């Protein structure tokens, strides 16, 4: 049984702001990479150090998807979508420290 994927209102707004190509790629990758075993570290998915944003990060090219997993409801909640620019992560045009 897989996990349902939900977007927070902030992440939904960030998703809509992406170019169509990036939006489609991100949705396809989320479905494949997060629907099954979202808490298993892989080459593109890793746990983060404790921070105020989210405990997990998924890398899709230059995009970064930040999420948490609710095991009780078997749901992955995407809380933010940002871009990686060298050593900085930008979410809504602001630099975020993780």
Biopython code that builds the backbone (N, CA, C, O; Angstrom):
import numpy as np
from Bio.PDB.StructureBuilder import StructureBuilder

atoms = [
    (1, "UNK", "N", (0.842, -1.184, 0.000)),
    (1, "UNK", "CA", (0.000, 0.000, 0.000)),
    (1, "UNK", "C", (0.881, 1.238, 0.000)),
    (1, "UNK", "O", (1.782, 1.353, 0.830)),
    (2, "UNK", "N", (0.636, 2.169, -0.919)),
    (2, "UNK", "CA", (1.454, 3.358, -1.045)),
    (2, "UNK", "C", (0.993, 4.489, -0.145)),
    (2, "UNK", "O", (0.026, 4.363, 0.606)),
    (3, "UNK", "N", (1.697, 5.573, -0.238)),
    (3, "UNK", "CA", (1.401, 6.772, 0.536)),
    (3, "UNK", "C", (0.676, 7.778, -0.354)),
    (3, "UNK", "O", (0.976, 7.897, -1.542)),
    (4, "UNK", "N", (-0.268, 8.491, 0.223)),
    (4, "UNK", "CA", (-0.925, 9.592, -0.481)),
    (4, "UNK", "C", (0.003, 10.804, -0.404)),
    (4, "UNK", "O", (0.729, 10.974, 0.576)),
    (5, "UNK", "N", (-0.024, 11.632, -1.426)),
    (5, "UNK", "CA", (0.824, 12.819, -1.448)),
    (5, "UNK", "C", (-0.070, 14.046, -1.389)),
    (5, "UNK", "O", (-0.989, 14.197, -2.194)),
    (6, "UNK", "N", (0.208, 14.927, -0.423)),
    (6, "UNK", "CA", (-0.567, 16.157, -0.250)),
    (6, "UNK", "C", (0.384, 17.350, -0.264)),
    (6, "UNK", "O", (1.535, 17.249, 0.158)),
    (7, "UNK", "N", (-0.110, 18.464, -0.750)),
    (7, "UNK", "CA", (0.666, 19.703, -0.784)),
    (7, "UNK", "C", (0.074, 20.688, 0.206)),
    (7, "UNK", "O", (-1.146, 20.839, 0.278)),
    (8, "UNK", "N", (0.924, 21.360, 0.971)),
    (8, "UNK", "CA", (0.441, 22.449, 1.814)),
    (8, "UNK", "C", (0.025, 23.594, 0.887)),
    (8, "UNK", "O", (0.367, 23.584, -0.296)),
    (9, "UNK", "N", (-0.695, 24.561, 1.403)),
    (9, "UNK", "CA", (-1.126, 25.680, 0.554)),
    (9, "UNK", "C", (0.086, 26.442, 0.017)),
    (9, "UNK", "O", (0.079, 26.893, -1.129)),
    (10, "UNK", "N", (1.127, 26.587, 0.842)),
    (10, "UNK", "CA", (2.349, 27.262, 0.403)),
    (10, "UNK", "C", (3.018, 26.479, -0.719)),
    (10, "UNK", "O", (3.418, 27.063, -1.725)),
    (11, "UNK", "N", (3.145, 25.161, -0.558)),
    (11, "UNK", "CA", (3.779, 24.334, -1.583)),
    (11, "UNK", "C", (2.944, 24.318, -2.862)),
    (11, "UNK", "O", (3.501, 24.303, -3.959)),
    (12, "UNK", "N", (1.624, 24.320, -2.735)),
    (12, "UNK", "CA", (0.759, 24.381, -3.910)),
    (12, "UNK", "C", (0.969, 25.661, -4.696)),
    (12, "UNK", "O", (1.003, 25.645, -5.927)),
    (13, "UNK", "N", (1.108, 26.753, -3.993)),
    (13, "UNK", "CA", (1.365, 28.045, -4.642)),
    (13, "UNK", "C", (2.733, 28.029, -5.331)),
    (13, "UNK", "O", (2.879, 28.533, -6.445)),
    (14, "UNK", "N", (3.728, 27.450, -4.662)),
    (14, "UNK", "CA", (5.076, 27.363, -5.239)),
    (14, "UNK", "C", (5.086, 26.455, -6.464)),
    (14, "UNK", "O", (5.800, 26.724, -7.430)),
    (15, "UNK", "N", (4.303, 25.386, -6.428)),
    (15, "UNK", "CA", (4.204, 24.480, -7.569)),
    (15, "UNK", "C", (3.592, 25.198, -8.771)),
    (15, "UNK", "O", (4.071, 25.049, -9.895)),
    (16, "UNK", "N", (2.542, 25.970, -8.535)),
    (16, "UNK", "CA", (1.896, 26.700, -9.626)),
    (16, "UNK", "C", (2.817, 27.759, -10.235)),
    (16, "UNK", "O", (2.671, 28.105, -11.407)),
    (17, "UNK", "N", (3.754, 28.269, -9.452)),
    (17, "UNK", "CA", (4.666, 29.299, -9.935)),
    (17, "UNK", "C", (5.764, 28.737, -10.844)),
    (17, "UNK", "O", (6.444, 29.496, -11.535)),
    (18, "UNK", "N", (5.939, 27.412, -10.845)),
    (18, "UNK", "CA", (6.975, 26.795, -11.674)),
    (18, "UNK", "C", (6.560, 26.781, -13.137)),
    (18, "UNK", "O", (5.373, 26.855, -13.456)),
    (19, "UNK", "N", (7.540, 26.687, -14.018)),
    (19, "UNK", "CA", (7.255, 26.516, -15.440)),
    (19, "UNK", "C", (6.580, 25.163, -15.638)),
    (19, "UNK", "O", (6.786, 24.241, -14.849)),
    (20, "UNK", "N", (5.794, 25.048, -16.667)),
    (20, "UNK", "CA", (5.018, 23.836, -16.915)),
    (20, "UNK", "C", (5.897, 22.598, -16.962)),
    (20, "UNK", "O", (5.542, 21.574, -16.379)),
    (21, "UNK", "N", (7.033, 22.665, -17.639)),
    (21, "UNK", "CA", (7.933, 21.515, -17.738)),
    (21, "UNK", "C", (8.392, 21.065, -16.350)),
    (21, "UNK", "O", (8.357, 19.875, -16.037)),
    (22, "UNK", "N", (8.823, 22.021, -15.521)),
    (22, "UNK", "CA", (9.298, 21.685, -14.175)),
    (22, "UNK", "C", (8.163, 21.150, -13.309)),
    (22, "UNK", "O", (8.361, 20.229, -12.517)),
    (23, "UNK", "N", (6.987, 21.724, -13.459)),
    (23, "UNK", "CA", (5.828, 21.273, -12.684)),
    (23, "UNK", "C", (5.497, 19.820, -13.020)),
    (23, "UNK", "O", (5.291, 19.006, -12.120)),
    (24, "UNK", "N", (5.444, 19.496, -14.301)),
    (24, "UNK", "CA", (5.137, 18.122, -14.713)),
    (24, "UNK", "C", (6.205, 17.142, -14.241)),
    (24, "UNK", "O", (5.890, 16.063, -13.740)),
    (25, "UNK", "N", (7.459, 17.521, -14.403)),
    (25, "UNK", "CA", (8.559, 16.665, -13.961)),
    (25, "UNK", "C", (8.475, 16.425, -12.465)),
    (25, "UNK", "O", (8.642, 15.295, -12.004)),
    (26, "UNK", "N", (8.221, 17.460, -11.718)),
    (26, "UNK", "CA", (8.141, 17.346, -10.265)),
    (26, "UNK", "C", (6.989, 16.444, -9.842)),
    (26, "UNK", "O", (7.157, 15.606, -8.955)),
    (27, "UNK", "N", (5.847, 16.599, -10.449)),
    (27, "UNK", "CA", (4.697, 15.754, -10.096)),
    (27, "UNK", "C", (4.986, 14.296, -10.426)),
    (27, "UNK", "O", (4.681, 13.410, -9.627)),
    (28, "UNK", "N", (5.571, 14.036, -11.594)),
    (28, "UNK", "CA", (5.913, 12.653, -11.959)),
    (28, "UNK", "C", (6.906, 12.047, -10.984)),
    (28, "UNK", "O", (6.735, 10.911, -10.541)),
    (29, "UNK", "N", (7.943, 12.802, -10.648)),
    (29, "UNK", "CA", (8.981, 12.299, -9.739)),
    (29, "UNK", "C", (8.426, 12.093, -8.331)),
    (29, "UNK", "O", (8.768, 11.113, -7.669)),
    (30, "UNK", "N", (7.573, 13.008, -7.870)),
    (30, "UNK", "CA", (6.964, 12.847, -6.545)),
    (30, "UNK", "C", (6.171, 11.556, -6.482)),
    (30, "UNK", "O", (6.262, 10.806, -5.511)),
    (31, "UNK", "N", (5.394, 11.303, -7.524)),
    (31, "UNK", "CA", (4.573, 10.103, -7.548)),
    (31, "UNK", "C", (5.437, 8.849, -7.466)),
    (31, "UNK", "O", (5.101, 7.910, -6.745)),
    (32, "UNK", "N", (6.527, 8.829, -8.186)),
    (32, "UNK", "CA", (7.400, 7.653, -8.214)),
    (32, "UNK", "C", (8.231, 7.545, -6.938)),
    (32, "UNK", "O", (8.321, 6.469, -6.348)),
    (33, "UNK", "N", (8.830, 8.638, -6.514)),
    (33, "UNK", "CA", (9.803, 8.577, -5.422)),
    (33, "UNK", "C", (9.216, 8.695, -4.023)),
    (33, "UNK", "O", (9.847, 8.258, -3.061)),
    (34, "UNK", "N", (8.033, 9.269, -3.882)),
    (34, "UNK", "CA", (7.483, 9.460, -2.546)),
    (34, "UNK", "C", (6.307, 8.551, -2.227)),
    (34, "UNK", "O", (5.951, 8.401, -1.058)),
    (35, "UNK", "N", (5.703, 7.948, -3.222)),
    (35, "UNK", "CA", (4.530, 7.116, -2.969)),
    (35, "UNK", "C", (4.880, 5.810, -2.259)),
    (35, "UNK", "O", (4.028, 5.227, -1.589)),
    (36, "UNK", "N", (6.109, 5.349, -2.394)),
    (36, "UNK", "CA", (6.541, 4.105, -1.758)),
    (36, "UNK", "C", (7.854, 4.354, -1.013)),
    (36, "UNK", "O", (8.811, 4.871, -1.590)),
    (37, "UNK", "N", (7.893, 3.995, 0.232)),
    (37, "UNK", "CA", (9.072, 4.125, 1.089)),
    (37, "UNK", "C", (9.653, 5.546, 1.096)),
    (37, "UNK", "O", (10.820, 5.729, 0.749)),
    (38, "UNK", "N", (8.867, 6.545, 1.482)),
    (38, "UNK", "CA", (9.360, 7.927, 1.460)),
    (38, "UNK", "C", (10.399, 8.229, 2.534)),
    (38, "UNK", "O", (11.036, 9.281, 2.495)),
    (39, "UNK", "N", (10.577, 7.326, 3.489)),
    (39, "UNK", "CA", (11.548, 7.569, 4.550)),
    (39, "UNK", "C", (12.798, 6.707, 4.418)),
    (39, "UNK", "O", (13.511, 6.489, 5.397)),
    (40, "UNK", "N", (13.060, 6.226, 3.230)),
    (40, "UNK", "CA", (14.272, 5.461, 2.967)),
    (40, "UNK", "C", (15.232, 6.368, 2.206)),
    (40, "UNK", "O", (14.912, 6.806, 1.101)),
    (41, "UNK", "N", (16.403, 6.658, 2.774)),
    (41, "UNK", "CA", (17.357, 7.524, 2.072)),
    (41, "UNK", "C", (17.806, 6.892, 0.752)),
    (41, "UNK", "O", (18.070, 5.692, 0.678)),
    (42, "UNK", "N", (17.884, 7.721, -0.279)),
    (42, "UNK", "CA", (18.369, 7.298, -1.581)),
    (42, "UNK", "C", (19.302, 8.376, -2.108)),
    (42, "UNK", "O", (19.637, 9.327, -1.402)),
    (43, "UNK", "N", (19.710, 8.217, -3.345)),
    (43, "UNK", "CA", (20.590, 9.205, -3.953)),
    (43, "UNK", "C", (19.922, 10.582, -4.046)),
    (43, "UNK", "O", (20.597, 11.603, -3.919)),
    (44, "UNK", "N", (18.619, 10.619, -4.264)),
    (44, "UNK", "CA", (17.898, 11.885, -4.415)),
    (44, "UNK", "C", (17.019, 12.260, -3.231)),
    (44, "UNK", "O", (16.348, 13.292, -3.256)),
    (45, "UNK", "N", (17.019, 11.445, -2.216)),
    (45, "UNK", "CA", (16.146, 11.684, -1.057)),
    (45, "UNK", "C", (16.977, 11.504, 0.202)),
    (45, "UNK", "O", (17.643, 10.484, 0.375)),
    (46, "UNK", "N", (16.934, 12.512, 1.093)),
    (46, "UNK", "CA", (17.750, 12.392, 2.295)),
    (46, "UNK", "C", (17.076, 13.033, 3.502)),
    (46, "UNK", "O", (16.312, 13.989, 3.371)),
    (47, "UNK", "N", (17.374, 12.488, 4.679)),
    (47, "UNK", "CA", (16.886, 13.142, 5.896)),
    (47, "UNK", "C", (17.738, 14.378, 6.172)),
    (47, "UNK", "O", (18.937, 14.390, 5.894)),
    (48, "UNK", "N", (17.123, 15.398, 6.709)),
    (48, "UNK", "CA", (17.823, 16.637, 7.025)),
    (48, "UNK", "C", (18.133, 16.705, 8.514)),
    (48, "UNK", "O", (17.507, 16.024, 9.326)),
    (49, "UNK", "N", (19.092, 17.524, 8.849)),
    (49, "UNK", "CA", (19.345, 17.829, 10.254)),
    (49, "UNK", "C", (18.089, 18.514, 10.791)),
    (49, "UNK", "O", (17.353, 19.125, 10.016)),
    (50, "UNK", "N", (17.828, 18.430, 12.082)),
    (50, "UNK", "CA", (16.625, 19.095, 12.625)),
    (50, "UNK", "C", (16.579, 20.579, 12.229)),
    (50, "UNK", "O", (17.547, 21.318, 12.408)),
    (51, "UNK", "N", (15.428, 20.988, 11.689)),
    (51, "UNK", "CA", (15.238, 22.378, 11.268)),
    (51, "UNK", "C", (13.759, 22.714, 11.354)),
    (51, "UNK", "O", (12.932, 21.847, 11.635)),
    (52, "UNK", "N", (13.434, 23.969, 11.112)),
    (52, "UNK", "CA", (12.039, 24.427, 11.243)),
    (52, "UNK", "C", (11.200, 24.124, 10.007)),
    (52, "UNK", "O", (9.977, 24.263, 10.050)),
    (53, "UNK", "N", (11.821, 23.717, 8.919)),
    (53, "UNK", "CA", (11.088, 23.524, 7.671)),
    (53, "UNK", "C", (10.518, 22.120, 7.513)),
    (53, "UNK", "O", (9.299, 21.953, 7.463)),
    (54, "UNK", "N", (11.375, 21.115, 7.435)),
    (54, "UNK", "CA", (10.919, 19.740, 7.213)),
    (54, "UNK", "C", (12.046, 18.760, 7.510)),
    (54, "UNK", "O", (13.220, 19.123, 7.440)),
    (55, "UNK", "N", (11.696, 17.525, 7.839)),
    (55, "UNK", "CA", (12.737, 16.533, 8.144)),
    (55, "UNK", "C", (13.316, 15.832, 6.915)),
    (55, "UNK", "O", (14.346, 15.169, 7.030)),
    (56, "UNK", "N", (12.687, 15.956, 5.742)),
    (56, "UNK", "CA", (13.154, 15.261, 4.547)),
    (56, "UNK", "C", (13.253, 16.198, 3.359)),
    (56, "UNK", "O", (12.509, 17.172, 3.246)),
    (57, "UNK", "N", (14.210, 15.875, 2.456)),
    (57, "UNK", "CA", (14.408, 16.643, 1.230)),
    (57, "UNK", "C", (14.491, 15.679, 0.049)),
    (57, "UNK", "O", (15.165, 14.651, 0.116)),
    (58, "UNK", "N", (13.797, 16.028, -1.025)),
    (58, "UNK", "CA", (13.867, 15.284, -2.279)),
    (58, "UNK", "C", (14.473, 16.205, -3.323)),
    (58, "UNK", "O", (14.037, 17.344, -3.492)),
    (59, "UNK", "N", (15.482, 15.699, -4.022)),
    (59, "UNK", "CA", (16.159, 16.484, -5.061)),
    (59, "UNK", "C", (15.633, 16.057, -6.423)),
    (59, "UNK", "O", (15.660, 14.875, -6.767)),
    (60, "UNK", "N", (15.155, 17.026, -7.194)),
    (60, "UNK", "CA", (14.702, 16.796, -8.566)),
    (60, "UNK", "C", (15.386, 17.852, -9.420)),
    (60, "UNK", "O", (14.854, 18.947, -9.606)),
    (61, "UNK", "N", (16.553, 17.528, -9.934)),
    (61, "UNK", "CA", (17.349, 18.511, -10.672)),
    (61, "UNK", "C", (17.750, 19.641, -9.741)),
    (61, "UNK", "O", (18.318, 19.403, -8.675)),
    (62, "UNK", "N", (17.454, 20.870, -10.142)),
    (62, "UNK", "CA", (17.770, 22.033, -9.298)),
    (62, "UNK", "C", (16.669, 22.311, -8.284)),
    (62, "UNK", "O", (16.826, 23.173, -7.420)),
    (63, "UNK", "N", (15.558, 21.589, -8.381)),
    (63, "UNK", "CA", (14.447, 21.787, -7.445)),
    (63, "UNK", "C", (14.663, 20.965, -6.179)),
    (63, "UNK", "O", (15.259, 19.889, -6.209)),
    (64, "UNK", "N", (14.163, 21.500, -5.068)),
    (64, "UNK", "CA", (14.202, 20.789, -3.795)),
    (64, "UNK", "C", (12.800, 20.746, -3.228)),
    (64, "UNK", "O", (12.120, 21.768, -3.143)),
    (65, "UNK", "N", (12.371, 19.550, -2.839)),
    (65, "UNK", "CA", (11.044, 19.343, -2.271)),
    (65, "UNK", "C", (11.245, 18.979, -0.806)),
    (65, "UNK", "O", (11.954, 18.022, -0.494)),
    (66, "UNK", "N", (10.630, 19.732, 0.089)),
    (66, "UNK", "CA", (10.763, 19.494, 1.522)),
    (66, "UNK", "C", (9.454, 18.919, 2.036)),
    (66, "UNK", "O", (8.381, 19.461, 1.768)),
    (67, "UNK", "N", (9.546, 17.807, 2.782)),
    (67, "UNK", "CA", (8.336, 17.102, 3.180)),
    (67, "UNK", "C", (8.489, 16.392, 4.512)),
    (67, "UNK", "O", (9.596, 16.200, 5.017)),
    (68, "UNK", "N", (7.348, 16.006, 5.067)),
    (68, "UNK", "CA", (7.332, 15.131, 6.233)),
    (68, "UNK", "C", (6.339, 14.018, 5.962)),
    (68, "UNK", "O", (5.483, 14.129, 5.084)),
    (69, "UNK", "N", (6.464, 12.942, 6.730)),
    (69, "UNK", "CA", (5.624, 11.763, 6.525)),
    (69, "UNK", "C", (4.798, 11.518, 7.770)),
    (69, "UNK", "O", (5.323, 11.517, 8.883)),
    (70, "UNK", "N", (3.492, 11.309, 7.582)),
    (70, "UNK", "CA", (2.598, 10.946, 8.671)),
    (70, "UNK", "C", (2.294, 9.458, 8.508)),
    (70, "UNK", "O", (1.526, 9.064, 7.630)),
    (71, "UNK", "N", (2.901, 8.643, 9.359)),
    (71, "UNK", "CA", (2.746, 7.188, 9.260)),
    (71, "UNK", "C", (1.331, 6.734, 9.600)),
    (71, "UNK", "O", (0.853, 5.748, 9.038)),
    (72, "UNK", "N", (0.657, 7.428, 10.501)),
    (72, "UNK", "CA", (-0.697, 7.029, 10.897)),
    (72, "UNK", "C", (-1.676, 7.107, 9.727)),
    (72, "UNK", "O", (-2.495, 6.209, 9.534)),
    (73, "UNK", "N", (-1.586, 8.182, 8.950)),
    (73, "UNK", "CA", (-2.501, 8.351, 7.825)),
    (73, "UNK", "C", (-1.882, 7.896, 6.501)),
    (73, "UNK", "O", (-2.537, 7.928, 5.459)),
    (74, "UNK", "N", (-0.612, 7.472, 6.551)),
    (74, "UNK", "CA", (0.132, 7.047, 5.357)),
    (74, "UNK", "C", (0.078, 8.148, 4.299)),
    (74, "UNK", "O", (-0.323, 7.940, 3.154)),
    (75, "UNK", "N", (0.504, 9.334, 4.748)),
    (75, "UNK", "CA", (0.472, 10.497, 3.881)),
    (75, "UNK", "C", (1.816, 11.216, 3.896)),
    (75, "UNK", "O", (2.432, 11.378, 4.949)),
    (76, "UNK", "N", (2.264, 11.644, 2.723)),
    (76, "UNK", "CA", (3.451, 12.488, 2.577)),
    (76, "UNK", "C", (2.942, 13.904, 2.364)),
    (76, "UNK", "O", (2.191, 14.160, 1.423)),
    (77, "UNK", "N", (3.347, 14.826, 3.232)),
    (77, "UNK", "CA", (2.917, 16.212, 3.112)),
    (77, "UNK", "C", (4.098, 17.063, 2.648)),
    (77, "UNK", "O", (5.094, 17.206, 3.357)),
    (78, "UNK", "N", (3.971, 17.616, 1.463)),
    (78, "UNK", "CA", (5.001, 18.489, 0.915)),
    (78, "UNK", "C", (4.733, 19.887, 1.447)),
    (78, "UNK", "O", (3.668, 20.459, 1.211)),
    (79, "UNK", "N", (5.715, 20.438, 2.170)),
    (79, "UNK", "CA", (5.512, 21.731, 2.816)),
    (79, "UNK", "C", (6.157, 22.888, 2.060)),
    (79, "UNK", "O", (5.745, 24.036, 2.233)),
    (80, "UNK", "N", (7.162, 22.611, 1.224)),
    (80, "UNK", "CA", (7.817, 23.690, 0.485)),
    (80, "UNK", "C", (8.538, 23.129, -0.732)),
    (80, "UNK", "O", (8.995, 21.986, -0.738)),
    (81, "UNK", "N", (8.625, 23.965, -1.763)),
    (81, "UNK", "CA", (9.369, 23.634, -2.975)),
    (81, "UNK", "C", (10.287, 24.809, -3.250)),
    (81, "UNK", "O", (9.840, 25.953, -3.329)),
    (82, "UNK", "N", (11.562, 24.525, -3.393)),
    (82, "UNK", "CA", (12.530, 25.587, -3.631)),
    (82, "UNK", "C", (13.492, 25.219, -4.735)),
    (82, "UNK", "O", (13.387, 24.153, -5.341)),
    (83, "UNK", "N", (14.427, 26.109, -4.989)),
    (83, "UNK", "CA", (15.463, 25.855, -5.981)),
    (83, "UNK", "C", (16.822, 25.954, -5.326)),
    (83, "UNK", "O", (17.020, 26.717, -4.381)),
    (84, "UNK", "N", (17.738, 25.189, -5.830)),
    (84, "UNK", "CA", (19.106, 25.202, -5.318)),
    (84, "UNK", "C", (19.932, 26.066, -6.252)),
    (84, "UNK", "O", (19.949, 25.846, -7.463)),
    (85, "UNK", "N", (20.610, 27.041, -5.691)),
    (85, "UNK", "CA", (21.486, 27.928, -6.449)),
    (85, "UNK", "C", (22.838, 27.913, -5.762)),
    (85, "UNK", "O", (23.058, 28.628, -4.784)),
    (86, "UNK", "N", (23.734, 27.100, -6.276)),
    (86, "UNK", "CA", (25.043, 26.862, -5.668)),
    (86, "UNK", "C", (24.859, 26.337, -4.250)),
    (86, "UNK", "O", (24.335, 25.235, -4.082)),
    (87, "UNK", "N", (25.261, 27.067, -3.240)),
    (87, "UNK", "CA", (25.147, 26.578, -1.857)),
    (87, "UNK", "C", (23.917, 27.125, -1.151)),
    (87, "UNK", "O", (23.768, 26.946, 0.058)),
    (88, "UNK", "N", (23.023, 27.796, -1.896)),
    (88, "UNK", "CA", (21.846, 28.405, -1.286)),
    (88, "UNK", "C", (20.574, 27.699, -1.748)),
    (88, "UNK", "O", (20.483, 27.229, -2.882)),
    (89, "UNK", "N", (19.608, 27.638, -0.857)),
    (89, "UNK", "CA", (18.277, 27.156, -1.213)),
    (89, "UNK", "C", (17.342, 28.356, -1.171)),
    (89, "UNK", "O", (17.252, 29.053, -0.161)),
    (90, "UNK", "N", (16.649, 28.588, -2.279)),
    (90, "UNK", "CA", (15.723, 29.711, -2.376)),
    (90, "UNK", "C", (14.292, 29.190, -2.376)),
    (90, "UNK", "O", (13.928, 28.345, -3.195)),
    (91, "UNK", "N", (13.491, 29.696, -1.459)),
    (91, "UNK", "CA", (12.071, 29.372, -1.401)),
    (91, "UNK", "C", (11.326, 30.695, -1.431)),
    (91, "UNK", "O", (11.543, 31.553, -0.575)),
    (92, "UNK", "N", (10.459, 30.862, -2.401)),
    (92, "UNK", "CA", (9.735, 32.114, -2.596)),
    (92, "UNK", "C", (10.687, 33.291, -2.731)),
    (92, "UNK", "O", (10.386, 34.389, -2.262)),
    (93, "UNK", "N", (11.829, 33.074, -3.365)),
    (93, "UNK", "CA", (12.800, 34.145, -3.599)),
    (93, "UNK", "C", (13.648, 34.518, -2.402)),
    (93, "UNK", "O", (14.459, 35.440, -2.491)),
    (94, "UNK", "N", (13.487, 33.831, -1.287)),
    (94, "UNK", "CA", (14.267, 34.127, -0.091)),
    (94, "UNK", "C", (15.204, 32.960, 0.225)),
    (94, "UNK", "O", (14.853, 31.796, 0.034)),
    (95, "UNK", "N", (16.384, 33.291, 0.706)),
    (95, "UNK", "CA", (17.355, 32.267, 1.089)),
    (95, "UNK", "C", (16.903, 31.624, 2.392)),
    (95, "UNK", "O", (16.568, 32.316, 3.353)),
    (96, "UNK", "N", (16.895, 30.291, 2.417)),
    (96, "UNK", "CA", (16.477, 29.546, 3.603)),
    (96, "UNK", "C", (17.662, 28.768, 4.133)),
    (96, "UNK", "O", (18.358, 28.091, 3.376)),
    (97, "UNK", "N", (17.887, 28.861, 5.410)),
    (97, "UNK", "CA", (18.969, 28.099, 6.034)),
    (97, "UNK", "C", (18.387, 26.817, 6.606)),
    (97, "UNK", "O", (17.387, 26.839, 7.323)),
    (98, "UNK", "N", (19.024, 25.705, 6.281)),
    (98, "UNK", "CA", (18.544, 24.410, 6.773)),
    (98, "UNK", "C", (19.495, 23.838, 7.783)),
    (98, "UNK", "O", (19.257, 22.750, 8.308)),
]
sb = StructureBuilder()
sb.init_structure("model")
sb.init_model(0)
sb.init_chain("A")
sb.init_seg("    ")
for serial, (resi, resn, name, xyz) in enumerate(atoms, 1):
    if name == "N":
        sb.init_residue(resn, " ", resi, " ")
    sb.init_atom(name, np.array(xyz, "f"), 0.0, 1.0, " ", f" {name:<3s}", serial, name[0])
structure = sb.get_structure()
